Each structure stands twice: as C-alpha cells, then as structure tokens.
Amino acid sequence: MASSPRQTTTLTGLALGLALLCAASQSSGASVSSVVTEAFFNGIKNQAPSSCEGKNFYTRSAFLSAADSFPSFAHGETEADGKREVAAFFAHTTYETGHFCYINEINRANVFCDASSKQWPCVPGKKYYGRGPLQISWNFNYGPAGKSIGVDLLANPDKVAQDPVVSFKTALWIWMNNAHQAMPKGFGGTIRAINGGLVCNGNNTPQMKALVGYYKQYCQQLGVDPGNNLTC
C-alpha cells in the first residue's frame, strides 16, 4: 500500500534524523590531522639528537597516512577524548623511541621467537625484536599485525624498520588492540595495557614518571585537561 503524504513526511524526517545521528557519531572525537600539526610532531622529534636513525624516518605524513587506516583512533565521545588519546599515543611512542630517535631495539641479539606459536611460526633466520614507534616484538605480534595491515611481517619483519608508514601502522595496530579501549580508564589504563608488567610497580618508577610527564606535556600543548587516573 502506498504511503500517505503525512507518512512520507514522517519517514523522510526519521531517515534524515538517523543520517544526522550517524554523521555525528562518525565525526565525534578529534580531527587527527588538525591535532597532530607539523609543529606538534616535529616538536617531539627535534628533541632527539640529529644523529638518530629515526630523524629522517619518522614523519608526520607517514603517521597521518597510517592513521587513515585506523579511523577509530582518537574518535572517542568528545573532541577532548580524542585529543587525550593523541597525547597518550605520542607519550608512549616518545618513551619507546626516545623522541623518535630509535627505529630498532638497541639490543638486537634476541630472536624473540616463541616456537610454541603454531599460528604464527617464526621464519628461519628472521628476528622479531622491537621495531617501530611502539617497538613491536615477538612473532605472535608481527604475524597478526602484518595480516591486519596487508604485509607479511613474519617473512619480512625488517619492513617495519624500512617503511615508515608500515612502521606507524604496526604501532597503531598495537594501540588499537590494547590501549584504545583502555582510554576511558585514564592514561594509567594505557600504561597497564602497553607496558604494565614492566612499568606498573608501585606507581613511582622512573618509567612511570617519564610516561606521565610526556602525557601531561602533550595534553597541555593540545589544550586539553589530562583527566584522572594518570598512573596504573
């Protein structure tokens, strides 16, 4: 049966309302490219010595290209939530890389191969030590991260240290699968999610102080309150 004019108007209004609601939901949070400005990104990187291997490797454009593949990043309920997530992500990457100085882990002697992982078996001759902004390590992380971003990182883990976009994608993969859902718990929740076993020890370790310091600094730069529960 055909709709009456009044029914058509009601349905049209309902559809428009739903469309606006969906659009608002998708646009909630922060605009990553607007928040992570050239000045913000380079302000971190420029604190590292000029001789660092990551000086010309890590770039804002590589980060933004990688972030395009993770549209939920920095998209919490509000713009402030998004800015806090950006600050948290860069606090961790600053800590892990020494202000984007290191691409590879300093100690590369360990293969970091878990032979018990049948789904993500190590490739002979390959090492799965830390690489990239969040120092992805172990075969059971390289494997699923590579599958997610479309690169065989089990066969070629060095790709993380060769392609800056891939490098940032592995960091965002780690973040979205661990720390992103911890953001509502405060910055301390992200510390526990990323490095809990190493850093969460009485809330007064040098590592903890460094991470919280970076986070508060970046929140101040982005004009957002750091929130509660900063330690884990």
N, C-alpha and C positions, 0 to 999 in steps of 0.2 A: 504494500500500500504506500502511495506517495506521501511524503511528509507535508503537513500543512505549513503555510508561511511562518506561523509562530514557532512550530517545531524546528524548522530550518534555521531560524534566527537563534534559537536556544542552542542547537547543536553547533552552529558556527561559533557562537560565543564560547562554548565549552572547549572546542578544539583550539581556538585562539588562546584561551587561558592556559590550557595544557602546554601549548607550544611555548608560551612565555615562561611558564614554570620550568620547562626543560632547559630553555635557553639560560635562564637564571642559574639553574643548577650547574650547567656546564661551564658558566663563566665565573662561578664563585671561586674565591681564592685570589692568588696574585698572578699578575702577568709576569712570567719568568723573565722574558727579555727586557721588560721595563725595570724590574727589580735588580737583576744582575747586569748592571751597567758596565761599560768598559772601565770606568773609574773604580767601581767596586771590585771587579775581578782583578784588574792589574794592581790595585792597592794591596791585595793579598800576595800576588806573585812577586811583586817588586821588593818584598821584604826578604826574599831569598837571595843568596849570593849570585852574581852574574855568571859564575862558572857552573851553576847547577845544570844537570842534564835535562831537567824539565822546563828550563827557562823558555825555550822556543817550541816546546812540545805542547804544553797545556795552554789553550787559548779559549777566550770567551766564545768565539764562533764554534769551536769544536764542542764546547759544553752545550750551547744552545741547540746545535744540530742533534746531539744525543738526547737532550731533554724533549725534543719534539716526538721522540718515540715513547715517552712516558708522560702522557697528557694528565695523569692524576697527580703528578709531582707538584707540590706547592698549591694544590687546589683543595683546601680544607673548606670549612663552613664560611670563613670570612677572609678578607684580604690580609688581615693581621695574622691569621693562622698560616696563610701562605708565606708571608714574609718570615715568620718564625721558622718554618720548615727550610726555607732557603738558608737562613742564618745557621740552622742546625747542620744542614748538609755541608756547608762550607767550613764550619767549625771542625767537623770530623775530617774532611779532606785536608784542611790545613795541618791538623795534627798528624795525620798519617803520612803526609808527603813533605813536611817541613816547609810550608808555604809554597807548595807545588815545585819543590826542588827535586824530589826523587820520583823517578818513574818505576824503578825496580827496587826490590827489597835490598838492603845493604848486604845482608848475609845470604848469598845465593847457593850455598853449598848443599842445603837440604832440598831433596827432591819434592817433598810434600806430596807423596803418593800414598793414598790409602788403598792397599791392594784388596781390601775386603769389599770395595765398591764394585759390584758386578754391572750396575747400570752405566757407570761412568769409568770404565777401565783406563788405567794410565797407558799412554803410548810410550813404548820403549825409547829411551833416550831423551824424553821430554821432562822438564822440571816445572812444577806447579807452585813455585814460590810467589811471594807477593808482588803484584804489579798494579799500576794504575792508581787513581785518586783514593780508592779505599783499599788498595793492596789486596786484591782478590787472590786467594791462595787455596790450595788443595784441588785435586781432580774432581771431587764431588761438588765443587762450586764452579770450576771452569766449564764443566760439561753442561749443566743446565743453563748457565748464563749464556754460553755460546749458542745453545739451541734456541733460547729466547730471542737473541738479537740476530740470529741467522749467520753465525760464523762458527766454524768448527774449532773451538778453542782447546779441545782435548788434543787434537793433532797439531795445532799451532798456537800454543799459549803465548808465544812471543809477540803475537799480533797485538796483544794488549799494550805492549811497550813500543809498538811501531805505528799504530794508527790512533791518533788522539780521540777521534770520535768513538771508536770501539772501546778505548780506554774509559772514557766517561760513561759509555753505555754499561760497562760492567759495574762501575761504581753505582750508577742509578739502579741497576738490577738488584744489587745488594741492598741498597737503600729501600727500594720499594717492597722488597720481600722481607725486610726486617724492621727498619726504623720508621717507615712511613706510618704504619698502624700504631706505633708507639708514641707518636707526636701528641695525642690528647693527654698522655700521662706526664707531659713536660719533657724538657731536654734530658733530664735524668733517665727517662724511659728509653731514649735513643742511645744513650751511653750503654745501658744494660743490653740493648738489642745488638749493638755492634761489637762492643768490647767488654761486656760485663764481667767475664771471668778474669780479665787482665786488669781492669781499671777499678771496678767496684769493690773496694776493700777499705771499709771504714769511712768512705766519703772524703778522705783527706789525703789521697795520694797525689803526687806531683802531676800525674797524667790527668787526674780528675780536675785539678785546679787549672791546668792548661786548657782543657776542653771547655770548661765553663767560662774561662776568661775569653776565649775566642768567640764563643756563642754570644756572650753579653756585649762584646765589642761590635759584632756584626749586627746584632739587634739594634744597638744604638745608631749605627750607620744607616740602617734601613728605617729608622724612626718607629720602632715597634717595641712594646714592653716585652721583656723576655719571658714573662709568666712565672708560674710557680714550679716547684719540684725540679730544681736545676741539677741536683745530684742524685745518684742512684744508691 
